[in-house]
Amino acid sequence: MKQVQRLLITLLLIATAAGCGRVVTTPQPVNGTLETINGFYVLHVWGSPAEMGRAHGTLLKTQIANLIQGYLINGLVKDFGIPWAMIVQFARFYEAGMPEDFKAELHGIAEGAGIDYDEVLVGQLIVDLTALAVASATIESSSFLAKGGATSGEVVIHGANIEWADYNNALRDNLVIIYYEPSEGNKLVSLSYAGGAGVLIGMNEKHIATSVTAINAGASFEGIAMTANLRRMLQYSNNLSEAADNLISIDRTCGYTVPVSCGNPEGIFVMELSPKHFMKREAGTLEVLVSTNHFISEEMIPYQLITSDVNSTRRWETLSSLVMQNYGSITDSPAKSFMCDRSEPHGDFINSDYVIYSTVLLPGDLTFWVAKGPVSSEAAYVSFSL
């Protein structure tokens, strides 16, 4: 009798676990968490590249699918009219220059999100791919760096706006602030988008902050993709010298400038890059640097394919003027006012309608403010910390 009872109990437990005939599987634990803070998705991931990628893909599965469909397929691909198979073929050419750990993370994102790897790969390479097809920058940006006597309290302040043409808010609705704790390299925070493993704006635990601006300075299949280069720099640089070396140690796929700041010890520079050439621009007696969508260094100007970018020049002049008018008293408050400025008389605003991210970073204490653009006012900025 007892054997029969045990058998019945065992069968009952099996049926319960199986959901009366349905196979029940325990979800695989992921190395990450996701929350929403003041309208921003905030993702925390840790571990190996594959583990961080799987967590990214699993936790942001819906957002990645929405972004691919709304921005990439229904937006960019239709807009440019280039067959998807051709885009993937070009992306595969660029894949060769990506670091192995970065590619492992992309495979993890695809696995976690349950989507094709090629879709994730193309998502990393929008700027690099469009550099092949268009005669203007996909990502525009206005950035300034200030340190020492230019600021109140002699701290380092880094302001950056990223402009990116959107499609039905598919990009803005799926922006993600990603905190990385990799098994190798530095902890860092990246302002990116769902499925994006690269860095548009970011900061690491060694007090190094960075942002990026695309510049039409040619394209090459041999080199590292733009946002992957910034990610690699932050993850594996412990000081400004290493940051500069890492940015130029591999050829690039397109042209861009990279404002870099460090809060401990204090320092700033702007690296101007074409696929094969570079120039490091440093502050002089005036402890500020301003960067928009054109090269400033005389050595780099010949490599810029569009020599007269009126929009970029006007933004550079406006931001330079705002910085100099506040020289010696710049704090996070006036910095926010610079980045949400709409005073340029011709409509070439620093805070244009195309801004997706507007940020002010203080790498000295690892804090930053971010607003989803275009910014309505200084009050729109949300405070975060690394």
BAMARBA-793041 format. One record per residue: residue in three letters; z, x, y of N, C-alpha, C, O in turn. Coordinates in steps of 0.001 Angstrom, whole numbers, plus 500000, padded with zeros to 6 digits. Each point is the difference from the previous one (the first is absolute). Example, Ala and Ser with C-alpha at 12.3 -4.5 7.8 and 13.67 -1.06 7.14 Angstrom:
BEGIN
ala507800513190494310500000499110501190500000500900501200500665501036499981;ser498615498614501069500060500820501190500730499230501090500169500509501108;
***
This chain:
BEGIN
met500000500832498790500000499168501210500000500868501263499270499730500954;lys501562501316499033500083500884501161498675500716500227499599500220501143;gln499708500151497754498706500664500152498979499067500644499185500428500817;val500867498281498807499102499010500584500277499834501488499080499924500815;gln502236500019499531500385499869501413499506501194500815499491499848501111;arg500673501342498310499539501201500706498489499943500209499493500359501062;leu499790499180497897498552499912500107499588499012501077499086500279500776;leu501578498559499284499686498997501009500286500520501402499216499784500924;ile501926500909499229500366500548501307498975501056500428499585500054501157;thr500018500787497870499012501031500308498683499391500440499407500445500983;leu500124498526498289498751499334500365500094499339501370499044500011500775;leu502142499405499517500199499358501298499933501020501126499394499735501038;leu501220501427498770499984501048501024498584500523500229499599500250501136;ile499647499913497776498627500478500128499158498999500768499214500365500875;ala500970498328498773499228498961500684500351499938501474499126499808500845;thr502166500356499467500431499968501400499416501176500767499494499838501110;ala500579501354498287499492501197500674498498499926500203499460500500500987;ala499874498859498048498546499916500079499519498805500797498796499803500159;gly502142499390500348499606498855500818499252498972499190499000499444500454;cys501505500292498292499379498994499132498515500311499765499131499141500147;gly500617502114499486498635500356499661499330500888501022498994500634499681;arg501531499441501566499412500862501029500623501384499912501206500127499789;val497986500906500371500500501376499972500664500304501331499387499846501057;val501864500585498890500736500326501211500073501511500137500480500681499094;thr499062499837501997500070501441500248500898500265501196499951499278500996;thr500858501746498903500875500380501109499195500788501016499364500988499633;pro500641498608501639499251500744501016500414501461500036501188500320499961;gln497824500563500115500291501423500066500656500325501332499473499638501053;pro501679501044498917500653500322501275499118500889500857499289500863499485;val500759498926501816499180500793500910500902500841500894501132499620500301;asn498350501521500113500747500900500866499781499617501459499424500763500775;gly501042498050499588499784499578501374500657498680500324500425499255499117;thr499649500470502192500500498725500497499108499576501168499383500834500663;leu500564497866499572499210499464501104500826498977500751500634499138499392;glu499360500955501929500658499013500848499141499761501231499071500757500279;thr501244498191500450499311499692501247500998500099501140501043499346499976;ile498641501468501020500887500208501147499216499705501271499051500707500336;asn501352498252500358499376499627501274498473499978499917499313500510500885;gly500174498902498056498557499837499860499274501155499354498788499925499799;phe501924501154499865499379501149499341500406500044498535501173499835499662;tyr497839500389499467500329500339498624500551501421499993499401500908500577;val501743499282498768500624501317499916500182500337498526500769499350499292;leu498521501664500262499974500403498600500745501312499823499780500947500756;his501100499119498254500670501244499620499542500361498590500109499178499090;val499379502038500715499584500455498672500549501393499751500255500754500939;trp499924499583497789500543501312499658499502500421498622499568499174499196;gly500505502143500550499633500520498691498715500802500019499632500585501019;ser499688499435497842498736500736499867498894499253500741500176498835500358;pro498680501824499877498886499293500651499603498718499267499785498964500630;ala500118501106498050499613498812499234501054498902500120499661498823500129;glu501607501557499829501080499003500109500011499355501381500167498786500116;met499656502020500934499965499429501350498787499093500170500092498942500623;gly498767501475498819498810499173500093500162498679499276499617498952500520;arg500956501090498267500204498764499242500918499038500741499756498794500035;ala501309501755500560500905499155500773499288499383501195500160498813500285;his499059501997500408499217499525501148499086498847499567499996498938500622;gly499234501281498313499061498987499547500672498745499494499535498892500266;thr501558501272499004500706498850499432500638499143501085499866498776499984;leu500822501854500950500751499255501011499101499414501088500368499018500645;leu498463501575499562499090499521501044498691499466499415498956500025500651;lys501125499500498128498798499523499304499240498955500819498785500102500168;thr501927498906500334499355498921500753499393500517501293498871499649500345;gln501881501190500377499527500525501280498782500903499813499076499974500814;ile500919500823498120498855500872499736498757499164499710498917500287500511;ala501246498679498667498872499121499682499462499311501252498789499884500189;asn502137499660500668499586499338501243499247500953500917499004499625500620;leu501478501603499460499373500984500883498614500388499490499050500093500778;ile500839500130497929498700500371499429498992498880500214498862500250500399;gln501554498522499337499068498887500131499696499687501464498837499865500380;gly502215500021500448499812499573501373499426501066500910499129499715500822;tyr501355501525499038499540501061500896498798500743499422498992500196500678;leu501133500214498053498986500885499436498742499247499571498901500316500457;ile501254498685498662498839499320499427499371499013500990498809500085500300;asn502013498970500207499469498974500904499797500502501422499330499350500803;gly501250501811499509499899500539501349499074501184500099498840499864500388;leu501669501293499262499278501245500240498693500090499217498963500360500556;val501088499313498156498802500123499179498894499077500508498846500416500106;lys501498498338500207498999499068500541499499500450501365498815499876500309;asp502098500649500506499646500418501346498968501127499974499020499974500745;phe501208501003498400499103501154499935498790499745499105498978500673500126;gly501140498350498967498873499662499143499630501070498995498843500092499588;ile502130500725500009499743501058499020500446499511498624501111499487499876;pro498071500653499098500376499544498659501289500656499520500233501187500230;trp500597498025499102501290500501499520499815501207499081500762500963500096;ala498244499004499019499788501109499073499731501307500740500423501065499549;met498881498866501579499728501198500779501283500520500664500235501208500052;ile500585497874500448501273500395500616500873500716498980500597501034500302;val499475498416498488500802500622498943499457501378499650500771500933499774;gln497915499200500181499399501297499680500381501057501033500342501126499640;phe499599498515501640500405500934501042501493500316499902500410501146500183;ala500400497831499528501436500211499867500307500988498884500914500816500115;arg498317499106498806500201500930498887499692501443500419500642500934499519;phe498388499248501368499731501349500515501233500535500728500381501158499827;tyr500241497983500993501172500407500773501230500211499118500884500785500341;glu499170498519498535501172500082499134500273501426499540501153500384499804;ala497795500392500025500151501361499480500910500856500879500673500899499496;gly499355498834501817500806500809500904501440499543500147500777500616500730;met499585498306498582501365499498500108500949500800499110499619500398498899;pro501619499844501562500980500669499143500254499184498734499909498772500015;glu500407501912498900500202499318498720501167499013500064499919498920499414;asp501160501429501285501127499075500067499635498741500787500501498914499709;phe498631501236501281499556498844500774499149499075499129500155498780500051;lys498955501796499156499169499187499108500854499303498943499735498853499640;ala501292501843499864500895499372499018500713498799500608500226498998499322;glu500125501104501953500652498878500672499030498831500163500394498845499841;leu498346501441500473499008498936500128499794499278498675499890498774499969;his500057501980498936499875499376498684501215499110499726499867498924499418;gly501322501534501006501199499188499825499938498709500795500417498949499513;ile499060501121501722499849498789500828499083499001499303500312498812499918;ala498550501681499578499045499123499313500627499361498773499813498810499747;glu500932501984499490500652499477498795501038498939500357500042498928499397;gly500787501385501586501047499050500375499447498709500576500536498921499747;ala498388501188501033499419498819500639499051499250499067499604498871500290;gly500032501756498594499082499364499069498598499853500555499333498994499758;ile500211502020500995498663499952500589499234501253499615500567500952499465;asp498158499035500811499143501123499661500345501213500871500232499872501202;tyr499796501302498168500331501236500718499046500249501156500416500491501049;asp498309499178498774499022500249501055500350499257501288499747500503501095;glu500833498305498781500391499243501189501113500715500754499994500045501230;val500953500511498036501077500767500634499445501262500637500383500356501115;leu498716500320498185499408501235500519499255499749501304500194500725500976;val498958498257499046499253499684501220500960499672501141499748500348501153;gly501356498979498515500980499642501024500613501185500715500467499866501131;gln499542501306498224500550501203500639498982500666500917500363500835500828;leu498369498800499027498914500807500556499166499283501051498877500412500290;ile501668498511500286499227499213500958499493500878501149498817499955500338;val502060500830500252499606500841501136498999501061499567498996500226500676;asp501276500422498204499136501067499515498610499469499650498991500644500287;leu500966498171499088498720499412499614499189499538501200498787500204500059;thr501896499168500903499259499512501164499522501138500887499081499815500798;ala501533501367499073499507501161500748498584500361499575499262500632500755;leu500358498964498028498642500239499524498982499060500629498825500338500142;ala501660498439500245499058498938500328499941499619501465499016499407500442;val502020500921500325500035499543501389500162501175500939500427501083499600;ala499226498687501655500050501065501006501196499820500925499958500402501163;ser501099498999498323501221499847500793501191500026499066499857499821498790;ala501319500401501773501208500104499194500454498632499519499990499036500766;thr500412500873497960500559498758499470501413499793500510500362498901500420;ile500431502153499541501363499941500508500032500655501369499655501173500141;glu500753498084500850500246500577501316501507500078500208500771499287499358;ser499627501584501543501430500203500179500274500584501367499170500703500576;ser502002498994499928500508500633501219501376500548499671500881499258499566;ser499305502032500638501262500641499628500470500948501090499197500579500731;phe502115499569499366500545501037500871501182500648499311500690499377499194;leu499533501897501140501139500768499525500714500566501216499359500495500927;ala501954499434499072500775500565501108501245500669499444500582499538499018;lys499823501563501623501190500705499553500670500677501184499457500013501105;gly501710500543498667500680500818500993500182499323501336500529498892500084;gly499023501789500968500194499514501355499216498756500344500254499387501037;ala498805500218498131499243498778500268500797498750499681499665498910500463;thr501389501242498748500764498846499545501406500012500572500493501033500454;ser500133497825499517501404499908500393500857500387498801499957499345498959;gly500821501720501192500803500480498890499317501067499181500542500458498994;glu498257499948501431499251501066499337499885499764498498500384500844499191;val499081497996500456499733499665498614498484499932499812499238500098500963;val500347499736497812498569499842499720499690498514499840500683499291499260;ile498280500245501440499576498603499915498514499966499669499202500730500586;his500444498419498476498634499924499479499566498537500029500536499173499263;gly498497500514501587499466498643500066498616499948499391499200500913500201;ala500502498017499048498683499893499370499619498547499789500787499213499472;asn498015500436500938499394498710499692498801500214499091499208500917500217;ile500658498247498774498844500028499114499169498757500239500495498881499867;glu498228501314500490499069498891500178499055499946498803499431501013499595;trp500410497778499843499163499853498820499430498586500004500757499029500027;ala497928500846499946499367498677500002500431499217498764499897500495498878;asp500589498274501332500529499172498913499016498875499680499074499734500766;tyr501137499623498109499220498833499611500970498871499655500688500050498980;asn499359498926501888500872498839499783501451500396499721500686499371499194;asn499767501686501488501379500495499868500351500438498576501179500111499663;ala497819500138499505500277500433498632500713501338499969500809500250499106;leu498904500614501857500664501300500072501400499855500582500968500476499408;arg499148498872501748501310499859500645501009499265499114501185500333499989;asp498336498673499272500909499218499160500514500786498807500942499568499336;asn498453501578500383500375500766498807500357501452500323499841500891499165;leu500644499333502059500526501318500356501322500232499269500776499067499796;val499470502178499815501206500322499233500605501311500501499294500989500193;ile502003499003500012500755501224500278500526500493498664500770499306499337;ile498816501895500266500319500499498657500941501205500091499691501001500646;tyr501457498878498696500942501108499877499794500657498635500132499350498963;tyr499546501940501049499764500749498769501171500945499715500494500691500891;glu499933499319497848500934501019499502499354500628498771500342499654498869;pro498721501275501352499245500564498871500831500976499177500959500590500498;ser498664499573498243500691500953499138499758501426500460500787500892499686;glu498133499336501056499722501316500563499645499849501472499222499120500368;gly501341501726500463499699499960501423501014499205500803501045499602499486;asn498634500173501769500917499366500942499998498482499895499003499385499623;lys502135500029500719500027498566500270499223499757501292500008500835500905;leu499333498034499170499235499693501205499829498503500139500200499238499054;val499424500357502151499632498611500255498567499981500510499608500835500815;ser499615498204498698498590499883500369499721498599500510500377499014499366;leu498962500898501782499492498721500475498590499869499450499096500742500385;ser500731498301498708498743499868499279499682498521499813500340499176500850;tyr499013500489498047499609498633499688500108499835498493500084500988499270;ala499915497772500258500156499731498572498914500709499204498810499796500241;gly501606501037498812499058500774499208499662501349500577499336500799499340;gly501105499486501890499700501268500656501053501048499727501151499843500409;ala498477501225498905500946501072499682499977501117501036500823500914499941;gly498246499025501004499923501014501038500881499661501186500781499050499957;val499087501736501104500839499854501190499128499796501234499087500785500258;leu501195498161500500499431499817501329500937500563501054499584500736500895;ile501690498906498984501081500535500827501162500239499048500246499178499117;gly500473501924501040501081500252499057500981501052500483499818500618501049;met501231499567498152501045500969500339500697500400498697500178499172499106;asn500215502104500793500718500423498801501442500410500320500403500052501162;glu500354500235497790501424500301500156500250501337500694501130500284500399;lys497833500540499748500129501281500698499699499842501492499737500982500694;his500304497776499790499862499676501430498582500216500536499813500212501198;ile499195499734497919498612500139500411499357498616500057500072499237499036;ala499305500444502089499307498719500176498521500253500267499626501054500513;thr499540497976499136498566500176500183499298498660500171500545498951499656;ser498256501096500874499124498834500113498573500524499961499785501208499908;val499227497880500163498626500452499808499041499210500881500238498837500326;thr498684501818500046498913499365500743498678500470499421499753501203499920;ala499399497872499677498685500387499480499075500377501147500045499395501071;ile499115501610498699499020500455500982498674500208499286499968500559498903;asn498948499002501701498696500161499380499564501455500142499416500401501006;ala500882500369497965499674501426500017499358500413498693500209501111499513;gly499010497987499925499301500317498768500751499536498772501136499535500088;ala498212500597498757500575499575498732499602500975498913498934500614500055;ser501940499522498953499741500921498900500623499429498729501091499431500039;phe498209500724498830500565499587498723500990501028499456500737499711499057;glu499285501466501521500878501065499519501221500092500905499905500465501136;gly501223499097498366501218500066500799500956498890499639499740499196499106;ile501378500773501609501043499023499740499865498836500981499708500208501178;ala500501498576498338499909498808500832501072500010501075501047500627499842;met498682498673501251500843500093501192501447499614499751500895500815500222;thr499364497950499316501392499562499861500713500738498874501222500143500030;ala498013500334498963500600500807498938500461501341500537501007500539499541;asn498263500011501433500384501276500601501334499881500739500849500887499903;leu499332498017500834501265499797500710501150499784499028501106500495500218;arg498635498769498715501042499770498987500431501331499376501193500272499870;arg497834500546499750500300501299499395500775500882500967500936500694499603;met498670499278501673500675500816501003501467499613500122500869500872499993;leu499420497843500119501393499567500154500824500267498745501161500401500089;gln498243499380498752500771500139498761500336501450499686501021500280499372;tyr498126500645501061500193501387499579500194500987501149499878501208499795;ser500425498300501420500242500900501135501457499934500416500564498917500158;asn500042502257500020501410500071500378500212500415501449501125499963500498;asn497797500434500185500106500401501395498614499877500635499023499701499313;leu500894500531502004498726499826500703498931500980499528498821499651499925;ser501587501564499761499029500996499543499355499556498688498784500106499841;glu502025499398499217499458499519498737499141498758500214498994499807499317;ala501409499352501634499217498792500293498595500383500466499009499435499538;ala500917501521501372498693500447500502499164500604498873498813499701499871;asp501811501148499319499275500646498904499481498983498984498875500118499516;asn501949498884500164499595499006499004498837499136500486499152499596499205;leu500808500124502088498923499169500539498637500673499902498977499322499896;ile501005502002500137498725500723500040499710500784498726498976500678499914;ser501909499240499098499826500818498794498851499520499121499500500751499163;ile500076497983501028498876499438499262499012499432501021500420499432501009;asp498285500711498747499001499364500866500209498490500004500605499444499082;arg498888499898501960500199498559500172498698499235499772498912500575500044;thr501216498126499714498826499162499779499413499458501299498847499570500018;cys501923500440501065499517499452501273500775500666501141500833500876499766;gly498886498703501456500663500577501158501157499135500475499922498773499954;tyr501145501863500499501148499277500538500943500973500692499896501215499833;thr501020498234500941501057500807500596501335499534499444500178498826499677;val500754502110500215501312499707499426501093500484500949500301501193500019;pro500305497913500773501185500376500776501189500204499052500275499145499158;val500418501968500975501140500316499133501176500394500876499850500785500937;ser501322498669498757501215500344500744501119500316499024500010499517498868;cys500925501295501581501166500333499185501238499956500885500011500551501101;gly501022498792498408501212499849500792501064501033499723500978500092500743;asn498855500698498193501032500980499659499400501118499154499857499847498787;pro499780501310501857500061500274501440498869499303500741499008499589499398;glu501152500282501909499037499254500794498645500714500064499921501222500124;gly499041497986499788498657500558500124498952498914499910500231498967499371;ile498611501249501250498900499043499970498667500748499976499884501094500553;phe499118498311498806498630500480500102499057498874499613500415499009499399;val498309501150500949498946499099499555498962500840499264499451500947500564;met500281498708498174498974500698499236498696499219500111499939498833499614;glu499022501803500910498689499371500122499123500490498848499852501204499793;leu499571497860499464499347500329498741498611499393499897499803498828500321;ser499241501963499235498731499504499479500036500326498501500970500600499538;pro498009499025499695500055500328498572500209501480499700500667500341499023;lys498771500548501808500064501434499690500716500830501073500283501176499773;his500011498239501374500558500771501111501298499367500494500270498826499748;phe500523501969500955501266499491500518500444500813501204499571501137500200;met501288498262500588500639500684501126501359499359500224500121498776500057;lys500886502052500067501361499531500248500261500003501498499959501048500643;arg500311497775499908500263499858501431501512499911500217500664499137499426;glu499876501757501403501446500057500221500337499736501469499154500146500882;ala502094499464499359500445499709501361500215501298500759500400501012499424;gly499330498947501877500244501151500857501256499792500823501029499571499479;thr498885500735501809501143499818500893500434498542500029501195499705499991;leu497840499384500045500295498576499881500191499683498520499098500209499189;glu502067499293500473500367499837498590499571498639499462500805499260499436;val497925500424500746499434498745499500498592500260499478499327500941500422;leu500247498215498663498633500006499490499559498558499831500770499167499523;val497997500531500862499441498660499861498736500095499165499220500941500145;ser500581498082498981498842500024499117499417498600499866500730499039499762;thr497947500848500393499289498750499709498803500357499118500098500920499188;asn498769498374500951498907500167499052498929500991500436498808499749499822;his501609501359500741499044501068500282500738501334499970501203500064500253;phe498066500990499438500573501339499998500261500461501423499243499685500918;ile501823501056499253500355500597501294499684501492499993499537500541501004;ser500709500123497874499764501444499909498517500311500176499149499377499366;glu500548501586501498498609500377500238499314500462498720498800499796499815;glu501984500833499298499415500510498763499524498876499075499094500198499191;met501530498607500935499677498902499088498970499015500562499377499256499243;ile500444500737502060499090499034500627498586500048499410499391498944499831;pro500059502240499848498641500031499425499877499270498667498895499627499604;tyr502227500161499693499944499363498687500137498481500078499871499311498988;gln500388500173502199500088498552500162498608499436500222499289500427500909;leu500321498613498260498625499500500036499756499080501182498880499919500505;ile502169499382499943499890499172501200500758500728501104501230500047499978;thr498059500514500975500632500850501007500575499217501172500804500535500763;ser498791498195499393500490499208501122500551498669499491499249499046499796;asp502076500898500001500665498782499559500838499491501165501134500435500204;val498291498637500558500651499527501225501323499317499689500987500204500706;asn499036498984498238501231499304499633501120500987499716501121499831500479;ser498575501200498740501004501007499656500468500766501240501193500253500171;thr497860500111500687500341500747501213500920499193500907500962500533500552;arg498740498187499597500837499161500862501403499828499426500980500014500745;arg499124499824497936501334499904499401500769501305500162501202499994500264;trp498098501119499576500650501307500168500525500150501429501124500456500207;glu498065499164500768500410500112501402501189499085500305500935500414500686;thr499039498356498815501098499066500250501292500498499381501039500016500659;leu498905500395498065501212500453499324500531501288500626501212500165500141;ser497902500739500230500434501236500671500701499688501311501022500602500329;ser498418498450500416500603499615501276501385499393499806500925500327500743;leu499231498795498270501295499376499736501039501042499597501147499956500446;val498440500970498713500919501051499554500438500870501175501183500309500143;met497858500084500697500334500890501110500822499287501079500842500627500643;gln498925498078499561500805499254500969501466499922499582500886499837500840;asn499360500280497861501363499915499479500508501346499482501006500067499294;tyr498287500994501066500350501336499498501446500350500366500405499880501156;gly500348500546497863501396500360500211500977498887499697501202500241499897;ser498294498534499958500898498873499750499516499111498859500403498841499901;ile498732501697499234499466499198498905501057499807498919500561500966499484;thr499702497771500181500837499629498863499191499024499151498815499782500253;asp501825499639498748499275499046499172499557498771500784498980499397499668;ser501774500219501376499657498796500756498697500157500789499095499187499814;pro500767501811501052498700500165500659498886500335499021498843499657500244;ala501485501011498648498977500296499001499405498707499446498788499905499807;lys502060499104499938499496498699499532499122499354501070498983499381499689;ser501416500769501563499186499404501073498638500680500097499009499347500326;phe500926501969499392498706500685499977499103499377498924498834499691500244;met501741500135498560499197499603498852499582498539500046499054499613499314;cys501635499559501488499552498604500126499345499738501360499940498859500458;asp499569502208500181499384499889501329498607499364499926499202500300499112;arg500537498815501848498676499359500115499523500057501456499476499018500526;ser500707502124500108499713500101501428498624500586500309499568499943501152;glu499728500619497865498710500646500281499023498967500571499746498979499361;pro499706501272501828499218498960500694498722499572499288499504498900500249;his499948501942498870498752499653499322500239499316498655499051499661499294;gly502216500139500358500315499343498733500129500926498813500151499540498869;asp499793501778501373500185500964498921501487500289499842500482501084500329;phe500231497916499158501460500040499988500542500897498898499414500103498923;ile501715500545501358500748500691498954500455498983498960499937500252498797;asn500520498601501685500417498900499137498848498998499895500082498884500513;ser498848501536498813498805499156499925500194498887498976500985499980499261;asp498070499106500710500053498896499037499809500484498567500246499251499055;tyr499316502004500777499762500531498662501197500776499438499955500457498858;val501105499693501925501164500743499518500643499260498831500309498813500102;ile499893501898498782500730499413498873501425500539499934500922499253499672;tyr499276502020500630501324500614500028500232500619501370499139500715500513;ser502018499017500084500428500700501204501376500575499714500909499276499592;thr499246502025500622501241500650499578500514500993501032499246500569500790;val502061499612499169500671501081500718500954500646498999500869499334499437;leu498958501976500347500817500712499021500871501038500684499551500683500921;leu501680499439498637500918501051500433500341500843498769500998499734499329;pro498190501272500369500220500751498761501321500760499958500474500355498921;gly500125499898502244501269500719500006501092499268499250500776500622499274;asp499298498064500889501019499227499280499396499070498951500670499102499490;leu498043501128500192499314499286498921499960498491500214500073499239499035;thr499814500321502212499869498585500293498603499714500549499322500895500505;phe500265497852499389498721499616500587500003498503500276500722499227499369;trp498448500394501593499788498593500345498556499666499695499104500815500224;val500670497990499268498646499592499657499790498545500376500888499165499827;ala497928500542500689499592498630500320498619499771499425499185500918499914;lys500563497839499694498682499629499509499154499627501209500371499111500766;gly498500501558499411499211499806501201499059498811499940499807499424498929;pro499598500193502203500346500533501320501410499579500395500444498897499678;val500254501994501023501422499812500265500194499067501186499344500144501032;ser501563498898498811500250499031501069500890500570501090499787499722501180;ser501220501079498439500940500577500972500810501080499305499890500187498788;glu500929500528501987500868501028499415500963499417498987500413500688499066;ala499948498050501110500959499354499101499422499791498596500743499702499064;ala497949500451500786499371499758498700500254501130498999499788499813498802;tyr500659501346501662500188501147499132501249499830499124501062499597500474;val498779500719498245501086499897499022500463501407499653499181500897499802;ser502123499293500124500565501321499739500154500242498501500472499135499262;phe499118502071500295500169500441498617500528501422500010500001500666501036;ser500445499795497806500489501374499875499628500551498632499973499269499010;leu499741502030500945499746500656498721501321500383499343500005500567498908;
***
